[in-house]
Every structure is written in structure tokens, then in C-alpha cells.
């Protein structure tokens, strides 16, 4: 082997050194990526729960606004709202309805719990939506 080939071989990093560098970079970046993914999952779950609570309030109000008899039937309003929110697991929504003159107000409340107790953020988030509709007959 000539001296030029030995000098070039001495300046190339070895395969084990490159592998160690990649492993170190992965060890630094992986926890940050996991935190970002878990944060995105929690935010997505919160958004979905909020949309479900809003949809449940709208479903209860739509049933109740069809007639004065429906508006007075709080049990059916509640069951229609809960049927719309049946895909929310571990949320346990509560439904209240009130009739004021010719207007019906349906409120759905629930408490959302995050997967992880994030520092500086609440672990439980109260969700509440109210839908007001005019009673048709």
C-alpha cells in the first residue's frame, strides 16, 4: 500500500463512529418528537370531544324545537342529545333544557381529561355548549 492510500484511509471516519453519532442524535431528538406527537393526540381528542358536545346540544335542540310538546319533553331532548354523543367515551355528558317563551335552550356539559398531565396546563377541561332555537309550533 502506498503512503497516499494510508493517509486517505486515516482521514475517513469509521462506520462505528458514524453509527454512534446517529444514535446520539436519535437519543436527543426522539423524546421531543414523542412529546409533540402526544400533544397533537391530546389536542385532537379535545377538539373531537368539543365538536361532539356541540353536536349533541344541536341534536337535542333540533328535536325540541319541532313542537311545544317536544320542547316540554326534557327526557326525550336528553335522550336525543346523548344518542348523538354516544361515541364519546369516558366523557359522561349532562344535558339540561329550558323553555323561555317560544325559545328552547339546550345545554350539554362534560369534562375532558387529557392523557398526560402537562406542566402548566389543566389536566381536566370543562366543555359546555348551549344551543338556542325557536319552537316552531
KEROVEX-149397 format. One record per residue: residue in one letter; x, y, z of N, C-alpha, C in turn. Coordinates in steps of 0.2 Angstrom, whole numbers, plus 5000, padded with zeros to 4 digits. Layout:
# residues N
node lovo A, nc1 X, nc2 Y, nc3 Z, cac1 X, cac2 Y, cac3 Z, cc1 X, cc2 Y, cc3 Z
...
//
This chain:
# residues 137
node lovo X, nc1 5004, nc2 4994, nc3 5000, cac1 5000, cac2 5000, cac3 5000, cc1 5004, cc2 5006, cc3 5000
node lovo X, nc1 5003, nc2 5011, nc3 4996, cac1 5007, cac2 5017, cac3 4996, cc1 5005, cc2 5022, cc3 5001
node lovo X, nc1 5009, nc2 5027, nc3 5002, cac1 5008, cac2 5031, cac3 5008, cc1 5002, cc2 5036, cc3 5007
node lovo X, nc1 5000, nc2 5037, nc3 5001, cac1 4994, cac2 5041, cac3 4999, cc1 4988, cc2 5038, cc3 5001
node lovo X, nc1 4987, nc2 5031, nc3 5000, cac1 4981, cac2 5027, cac3 5002, cc1 4981, cc2 5027, cc3 5009
node lovo X, nc1 4986, nc2 5026, nc3 5013, cac1 4986, cac2 5026, cac3 5020, cc1 4984, cc2 5033, cc3 5023
node lovo X, nc1 4986, nc2 5038, nc3 5020, cac1 4984, cac2 5045, cac3 5023, cc1 4976, cc2 5046, cc3 5021
node lovo X, nc1 4973, nc2 5044, nc3 5016, cac1 4966, cac2 5044, cac3 5014, cc1 4962, cc2 5040, cc3 5019
node lovo X, nc1 4964, nc2 5034, nc3 5020, cac1 4961, cac2 5029, cac3 5025, cc1 4961, cc2 5032, cc3 5032
node lovo X, nc1 4966, nc2 5035, nc3 5034, cac1 4966, cac2 5038, cac3 5041, cc1 4962, cc2 5044, cc3 5042
node lovo X, nc1 4960, nc2 5048, nc3 5037, cac1 4955, cac2 5053, cac3 5037, cc1 4948, cc2 5052, cc3 5037
node lovo X, nc1 4946, nc2 5046, nc3 5035, cac1 4939, cac2 5044, cac3 5034, cc1 4936, cc2 5042, cc3 5041
node lovo X, nc1 4930, nc2 5044, nc3 5043, cac1 4928, cac2 5042, cac3 5049, cc1 4926, cc2 5034, cc3 5049
node lovo X, nc1 4926, nc2 5031, nc3 5054, cac1 4925, cac2 5024, cac3 5054, cc1 4917, cc2 5023, cc3 5054
node lovo X, nc1 4915, nc2 5017, nc3 5052, cac1 4907, cac2 5015, cac3 5052, cc1 4905, cc2 5016, cc3 5059
node lovo X, nc1 4908, nc2 5013, nc3 5064, cac1 4906, cac2 5013, cac3 5071, cc1 4905, cc2 5020, cc3 5074
node lovo X, nc1 4909, nc2 5025, nc3 5072, cac1 4909, cac2 5032, cac3 5074, cc1 4903, cc2 5035, cc3 5071
node lovo X, nc1 4901, nc2 5034, nc3 5065, cac1 4895, cac2 5037, cac3 5062, cc1 4889, cc2 5034, cc3 5065
node lovo X, nc1 4889, nc2 5027, nc3 5067, cac1 4883, cac2 5024, cac3 5070, cc1 4882, cc2 5027, cc3 5077
node lovo X, nc1 4887, nc2 5029, nc3 5080, cac1 4887, cac2 5031, cac3 5087, cc1 4884, cc2 5039, cc3 5087
node lovo X, nc1 4886, nc2 5042, nc3 5082, cac1 4883, cac2 5049, cac3 5081, cc1 4876, cc2 5049, cc3 5079
node lovo X, nc1 4874, nc2 5045, nc3 5075, cac1 4867, cac2 5044, cac3 5073, cc1 4862, cc2 5042, cc3 5079
node lovo X, nc1 4865, nc2 5037, nc3 5083, cac1 4862, cac2 5035, cac3 5089, cc1 4861, cc2 5041, cc3 5095
node lovo X, nc1 4866, nc2 5045, nc3 5095, cac1 4866, cac2 5051, cac3 5100, cc1 4861, cc2 5056, cc3 5097
node lovo X, nc1 4861, nc2 5057, nc3 5091, cac1 4856, cac2 5062, cac3 5088, cc1 4849, cc2 5059, cc3 5089
node lovo X, nc1 4848, nc2 5053, nc3 5088, cac1 4841, cac2 5050, cac3 5090, cc1 4839, cc2 5050, cc3 5097
node lovo X, nc1 4844, nc2 5049, nc3 5101, cac1 4843, cac2 5050, cac3 5109, cc1 4841, cc2 5057, cc3 5111
node lovo X, nc1 4843, nc2 5062, nc3 5107, cac1 4842, cac2 5069, cac3 5109, cc1 4835, cc2 5071, cc3 5106
node lovo X, nc1 4833, nc2 5069, nc3 5100, cac1 4828, cac2 5071, cac3 5096, cc1 4821, cc2 5067, cc3 5098
node lovo X, nc1 4822, nc2 5060, nc3 5099, cac1 4816, cac2 5056, cac3 5100, cc1 4812, cc2 5058, cc3 5106
node lovo X, nc1 4814, nc2 5060, nc3 5112, cac1 4809, cac2 5062, cac3 5117, cc1 4805, cc2 5069, cc3 5115
node lovo X, nc1 4808, nc2 5073, nc3 5111, cac1 4805, cac2 5079, cac3 5109, cc1 4799, cc2 5077, cc3 5104
node lovo X, nc1 4801, nc2 5072, nc3 5099, cac1 4796, cac2 5070, cac3 5094, cc1 4790, cc2 5067, cc3 5098
node lovo X, nc1 4792, nc2 5063, nc3 5103, cac1 4786, cac2 5059, cac3 5107, cc1 4782, cc2 5064, cc3 5110
node lovo X, nc1 4785, nc2 5069, nc3 5113, cac1 4781, cac2 5074, cac3 5117, cc1 4776, cc2 5078, cc3 5111
node lovo X, nc1 4779, nc2 5080, nc3 5106, cac1 4775, cac2 5083, cac3 5100, cc1 4769, cc2 5079, cc3 5098
node lovo X, nc1 4770, nc2 5072, nc3 5097, cac1 4765, cac2 5068, cac3 5095, cc1 4760, cc2 5067, cc3 5100
node lovo X, nc1 4762, nc2 5066, nc3 5107, cac1 4757, cac2 5065, cac3 5112, cc1 4753, cc2 5072, cc3 5113
node lovo X, nc1 4756, nc2 5078, nc3 5112, cac1 4752, cac2 5084, cac3 5112, cc1 4747, cc2 5085, cc3 5107
node lovo X, nc1 4749, nc2 5082, nc3 5101, cac1 4745, cac2 5083, cac3 5095, cc1 4739, cc2 5078, cc3 5096
node lovo X, nc1 4740, nc2 5072, nc3 5099, cac1 4735, cac2 5067, cac3 5100, cc1 4730, cc2 5070, cc3 5106
node lovo X, nc1 4732, nc2 5073, nc3 5111, cac1 4728, cac2 5076, cac3 5116, cc1 4724, cc2 5082, cc3 5113
node lovo X, nc1 4727, nc2 5086, nc3 5109, cac1 4723, cac2 5092, cac3 5106, cc1 4718, cc2 5089, cc3 5101
node lovo X, nc1 4719, nc2 5084, nc3 5098, cac1 4714, cac2 5081, cac3 5093, cc1 4709, cc2 5078, cc3 5097
node lovo X, nc1 4710, nc2 5075, nc3 5102, cac1 4705, cac2 5072, cac3 5107, cc1 4700, cc2 5077, cc3 5110
node lovo X, nc1 4704, nc2 5083, nc3 5112, cac1 4700, cac2 5088, cac3 5115, cc1 4695, cc2 5091, cc3 5109
node lovo X, nc1 4698, nc2 5092, nc3 5103, cac1 4694, cac2 5095, cac3 5098, cc1 4688, cc2 5091, cc3 5096
node lovo X, nc1 4689, nc2 5084, nc3 5096, cac1 4684, cac2 5080, cac3 5094, cc1 4679, cc2 5080, cc3 5100
node lovo X, nc1 4681, nc2 5080, nc3 5106, cac1 4676, cac2 5080, cac3 5111, cc1 4672, cc2 5086, cc3 5111
node lovo X, nc1 4675, nc2 5092, nc3 5110, cac1 4671, cac2 5098, cac3 5110, cc1 4666, cc2 5098, cc3 5104
node lovo X, nc1 4668, nc2 5096, nc3 5098, cac1 4663, cac2 5095, cac3 5092, cc1 4658, cc2 5090, cc3 5094
node lovo X, nc1 4659, nc2 5085, nc3 5098, cac1 4654, cac2 5080, cac3 5099, cc1 4649, cc2 5083, cc3 5104
node lovo X, nc1 4651, nc2 5087, nc3 5109, cac1 4647, cac2 5091, cac3 5114, cc1 4643, cc2 5096, cc3 5110
node lovo X, nc1 4646, nc2 5099, nc3 5106, cac1 4642, cac2 5104, cac3 5102, cc1 4636, cc2 5101, cc3 5098
node lovo X, nc1 4638, nc2 5095, nc3 5094, cac1 4633, cac2 5092, cac3 5090, cc1 4628, cc2 5089, cc3 5095
node lovo X, nc1 4629, nc2 5087, nc3 5101, cac1 4624, cac2 5084, cac3 5105, cc1 4619, cc2 5089, cc3 5107
node lovo X, nc1 4622, nc2 5095, nc3 5109, cac1 4617, cac2 5101, cac3 5110, cc1 4613, cc2 5103, cc3 5104
node lovo X, nc1 4615, nc2 5103, nc3 5098, cac1 4612, cac2 5104, cac3 5092, cc1 4606, cc2 5099, cc3 5091
node lovo X, nc1 4608, nc2 5092, nc3 5092, cac1 4603, cac2 5087, cac3 5091, cc1 4597, cc2 5088, cc3 5096
node lovo X, nc1 4599, nc2 5089, nc3 5102, cac1 4593, cac2 5090, cac3 5107, cc1 4589, cc2 5096, cc3 5106
node lovo X, nc1 4592, nc2 5101, nc3 5104, cac1 4588, cac2 5107, cac3 5102, cc1 4584, cc2 5106, cc3 5096
node lovo X, nc1 4587, nc2 5103, nc3 5091, cac1 4583, cac2 5101, cac3 5085, cc1 4577, cc2 5097, cc3 5086
node lovo X, nc1 4577, nc2 5092, nc3 5090, cac1 4571, cac2 5088, cac3 5092, cc1 4566, cc2 5093, cc3 5096
node lovo X, nc1 4569, nc2 5096, nc3 5101, cac1 4564, cac2 5100, cac3 5105, cc1 4561, cc2 5106, cc3 5101
node lovo X, nc1 4564, nc2 5109, nc3 5096, cac1 4561, cac2 5115, cac3 5093, cc1 4555, cc2 5113, cc3 5088
node lovo X, nc1 4554, nc2 5106, nc3 5087, cac1 4549, cac2 5104, cac3 5082, cc1 4542, cc2 5106, cc3 5084
node lovo X, nc1 4540, nc2 5106, nc3 5091, cac1 4534, cac2 5107, cac3 5093, cc1 4534, cc2 5109, cc3 5101
node lovo X, nc1 4529, nc2 5112, nc3 5103, cac1 4529, cac2 5114, cac3 5110, cc1 4529, cc2 5107, cc3 5115
node lovo X, nc1 4526, nc2 5102, nc3 5112, cac1 4526, cac2 5096, cac3 5116, cc1 4533, cc2 5093, cc3 5116
node lovo X, nc1 4536, nc2 5093, nc3 5111, cac1 4543, cac2 5091, cac3 5111, cc1 4548, cc2 5095, cc3 5116
node lovo X, nc1 4546, nc2 5102, nc3 5116, cac1 4550, cac2 5106, cac3 5120, cc1 4549, cc2 5105, cc3 5127
node lovo X, nc1 4543, nc2 5103, nc3 5129, cac1 4542, cac2 5101, cac3 5136, cc1 4544, cc2 5094, cc3 5138
node lovo X, nc1 4546, nc2 5090, nc3 5133, cac1 4548, cac2 5083, cac3 5135, cc1 4556, cc2 5083, cc3 5136
node lovo X, nc1 4558, nc2 5085, nc3 5142, cac1 4565, cac2 5085, cac3 5143, cc1 4569, cc2 5078, cc3 5143
node lovo X, nc1 4565, nc2 5073, nc3 5144, cac1 4568, cac2 5066, cac3 5144, cc1 4570, cc2 5065, cc3 5137
node lovo X, nc1 4566, nc2 5066, nc3 5132, cac1 4567, cac2 5065, cac3 5125, cc1 4572, cc2 5069, cc3 5122
node lovo X, nc1 4572, nc2 5075, nc3 5124, cac1 4578, cac2 5080, cac3 5122, cc1 4585, cc2 5077, cc3 5125
node lovo X, nc1 4585, nc2 5075, nc3 5131, cac1 4591, cac2 5072, cac3 5134, cc1 4593, cc2 5066, cc3 5130
node lovo X, nc1 4588, nc2 5062, nc3 5129, cac1 4590, cac2 5055, cac3 5125, cc1 4592, cc2 5057, cc3 5118
node lovo X, nc1 4589, nc2 5061, nc3 5115, cac1 4592, cac2 5063, cac3 5108, cc1 4599, cc2 5066, cc3 5108
node lovo X, nc1 4600, nc2 5070, nc3 5113, cac1 4607, cac2 5073, cac3 5114, cc1 4612, cc2 5068, cc3 5115
node lovo X, nc1 4610, nc2 5063, nc3 5120, cac1 4615, cac2 5058, cac3 5122, cc1 4616, cc2 5053, cc3 5116
node lovo X, nc1 4611, nc2 5052, nc3 5112, cac1 4612, cac2 5047, cac3 5107, cc1 4617, cc2 5050, cc3 5102
node lovo X, nc1 4617, nc2 5057, nc3 5101, cac1 4622, cac2 5060, cac3 5096, cc1 4629, cc2 5060, cc3 5099
node lovo X, nc1 4629, nc2 5060, nc3 5106, cac1 4636, cac2 5060, cac3 5109, cc1 4638, cc2 5053, cc3 5111
node lovo X, nc1 4635, nc2 5048, nc3 5109, cac1 4636, cac2 5041, cac3 5111, cc1 4643, cc2 5039, cc3 5109
node lovo X, nc1 4647, nc2 5042, nc3 5105, cac1 4654, cac2 5040, cac3 5103, cc1 4659, cc2 5043, cc3 5107
node lovo X, nc1 4657, nc2 5047, nc3 5112, cac1 4662, cac2 5050, cac3 5116, cc1 4663, cc2 5045, cc3 5122
node lovo X, nc1 4669, nc2 5042, nc3 5123, cac1 4670, cac2 5038, cac3 5128, cc1 4673, cc2 5041, cc3 5134
node lovo X, nc1 4671, nc2 5039, nc3 5140, cac1 4673, cac2 5042, cac3 5146, cc1 4672, cc2 5050, cc3 5147
node lovo X, nc1 4667, nc2 5052, nc3 5144, cac1 4665, cac2 5060, cac3 5145, cc1 4659, cc2 5061, cc3 5149
node lovo X, nc1 4654, nc2 5057, nc3 5149, cac1 4648, cac2 5057, cac3 5153, cc1 4645, cc2 5064, cc3 5153
node lovo X, nc1 4642, nc2 5066, nc3 5147, cac1 4639, cac2 5072, cac3 5146, cc1 4633, cc2 5073, cc3 5150
node lovo X, nc1 4631, nc2 5079, nc3 5152, cac1 4625, cac2 5080, cac3 5156, cc1 4621, cc2 5085, cc3 5151
node lovo X, nc1 4614, nc2 5084, nc3 5151, cac1 4610, cac2 5088, cac3 5147, cc1 4605, cc2 5092, cc3 5151
node lovo X, nc1 4604, nc2 5098, nc3 5150, cac1 4599, cac2 5102, cac3 5153, cc1 4595, cc2 5106, cc3 5147
node lovo X, nc1 4588, nc2 5107, nc3 5148, cac1 4585, cac2 5111, cac3 5143, cc1 4580, cc2 5115, cc3 5147
node lovo X, nc1 4579, nc2 5121, nc3 5144, cac1 4574, cac2 5126, cac3 5147, cc1 4570, cc2 5129, cc3 5142
node lovo X, nc1 4564, nc2 5131, nc3 5143, cac1 4559, cac2 5134, cac3 5138, cc1 4558, cc2 5141, cc3 5141
node lovo X, nc1 4559, nc2 5146, nc3 5137, cac1 4558, cac2 5153, cac3 5139, cc1 4553, cc2 5156, cc3 5133
node lovo X, nc1 4547, nc2 5157, nc3 5135, cac1 4543, cac2 5159, cac3 5129, cc1 4542, cc2 5154, cc3 5124
node lovo X, nc1 4544, nc2 5157, nc3 5118, cac1 4544, cac2 5152, cac3 5112, cc1 4551, cc2 5150, cc3 5110
node lovo X, nc1 4556, nc2 5151, nc3 5115, cac1 4563, cac2 5149, cac3 5113, cc1 4565, cc2 5143, cc3 5118
node lovo X, nc1 4569, nc2 5138, nc3 5115, cac1 4571, cac2 5132, cac3 5118, cc1 4579, cc2 5133, cc3 5119
node lovo X, nc1 4581, nc2 5132, nc3 5125, cac1 4589, cac2 5132, cac3 5126, cc1 4591, cc2 5125, cc3 5128
node lovo X, nc1 4596, nc2 5122, nc3 5125, cac1 4598, cac2 5115, cac3 5127, cc1 4606, cc2 5116, cc3 5128
node lovo X, nc1 4608, nc2 5114, nc3 5134, cac1 4615, cac2 5115, cac3 5136, cc1 4618, cc2 5108, cc3 5138
node lovo X, nc1 4623, nc2 5106, nc3 5135, cac1 4627, cac2 5100, cac3 5136, cc1 4634, cc2 5101, cc3 5139
node lovo X, nc1 4635, nc2 5098, nc3 5145, cac1 4641, cac2 5099, cac3 5148, cc1 4645, cc2 5093, cc3 5149
node lovo X, nc1 4652, nc2 5093, nc3 5149, cac1 4656, cac2 5087, cac3 5150, cc1 4662, cc2 5089, cc3 5152
node lovo X, nc1 4666, nc2 5085, nc3 5155, cac1 4673, cac2 5086, cac3 5157, cc1 4678, cc2 5082, cc3 5154
node lovo X, nc1 4683, nc2 5085, nc3 5150, cac1 4688, cac2 5081, cac3 5146, cc1 4694, cc2 5080, cc3 5151
node lovo X, nc1 4697, nc2 5074, nc3 5150, cac1 4703, cac2 5073, cac3 5154, cc1 4709, cc2 5071, cc3 5149
node lovo X, nc1 4714, nc2 5075, nc3 5150, cac1 4720, cac2 5074, cac3 5145, cc1 4723, cc2 5067, cc3 5147
node lovo X, nc1 4727, nc2 5064, nc3 5142, cac1 4731, cac2 5058, cac3 5143, cc1 4737, cc2 5059, cc3 5147
node lovo X, nc1 4740, nc2 5065, nc3 5147, cac1 4746, cac2 5066, cac3 5151, cc1 4744, cc2 5073, cc3 5155
node lovo X, nc1 4747, nc2 5073, nc3 5161, cac1 4746, cac2 5079, cac3 5165, cc1 4752, cc2 5084, cc3 5163
node lovo X, nc1 4750, nc2 5088, nc3 5158, cac1 4755, cac2 5093, cac3 5155, cc1 4757, cc2 5098, cc3 5160
node lovo X, nc1 4763, nc2 5100, nc3 5161, cac1 4765, cac2 5105, cac3 5166, cc1 4763, cc2 5112, cc3 5163
node lovo X, nc1 4759, nc2 5116, nc3 5168, cac1 4757, cac2 5122, cac3 5166, cc1 4750, cc2 5122, cc3 5162
node lovo X, nc1 4747, nc2 5116, nc3 5161, cac1 4741, cac2 5115, cac3 5158, cc1 4736, cc2 5112, cc3 5163
node lovo X, nc1 4730, nc2 5113, nc3 5162, cac1 4725, cac2 5109, cac3 5166, cc1 4724, cc2 5102, cc3 5164
node lovo X, nc1 4723, nc2 5098, nc3 5169, cac1 4723, cac2 5090, cac3 5167, cc1 4716, cc2 5089, cc3 5165
node lovo X, nc1 4711, nc2 5093, nc3 5168, cac1 4704, cac2 5092, cac3 5166, cc1 4701, cc2 5099, cc3 5163
node lovo X, nc1 4697, nc2 5098, nc3 5157, cac1 4695, cac2 5104, cac3 5154, cc1 4687, cc2 5103, cc3 5154
node lovo X, nc1 4684, nc2 5108, nc3 5157, cac1 4676, cac2 5108, cac3 5156, cc1 4674, cc2 5110, cc3 5149
node lovo X, nc1 4669, nc2 5106, nc3 5146, cac1 4667, cac2 5108, cac3 5140, cc1 4659, cc2 5109, cc3 5141
node lovo X, nc1 4657, nc2 5115, nc3 5138, cac1 4650, cac2 5116, cac3 5138, cc1 4647, cc2 5120, cc3 5132
node lovo X, nc1 4642, nc2 5118, nc3 5129, cac1 4639, cac2 5121, cac3 5123, cc1 4632, cc2 5122, cc3 5124
node lovo X, nc1 4629, nc2 5128, nc3 5123, cac1 4622, cac2 5129, cac3 5123, cc1 4619, cc2 5131, cc3 5116
node lovo X, nc1 4614, nc2 5128, nc3 5114, cac1 4611, cac2 5130, cac3 5108, cc1 4604, cc2 5132, cc3 5109
node lovo X, nc1 4602, nc2 5138, nc3 5106, cac1 4595, cac2 5141, cac3 5107, cc1 4592, cc2 5141, cc3 5100
node lovo X, nc1 4586, nc2 5138, nc3 5101, cac1 4581, cac2 5138, cac3 5095, cc1 4574, cc2 5140, cc3 5096
node lovo X, nc1 4571, nc2 5143, nc3 5091, cac1 4564, cac2 5145, cac3 5092, cc1 4559, cc2 5139, cc3 5091
node lovo X, nc1 4554, nc2 5138, nc3 5095, cac1 4550, cac2 5132, cac3 5095, cc1 4545, cc2 5134, cc3 5089
node lovo X, nc1 4544, nc2 5129, nc3 5084, cac1 4541, cac2 5130, cac3 5078, cc1 4533, cc2 5131, cc3 5079
node lovo X, nc1 4530, nc2 5127, nc3 5083, cac1 4523, cac2 5127, cac3 5084, cc1 4521, cc2 5128, cc3 5091
//
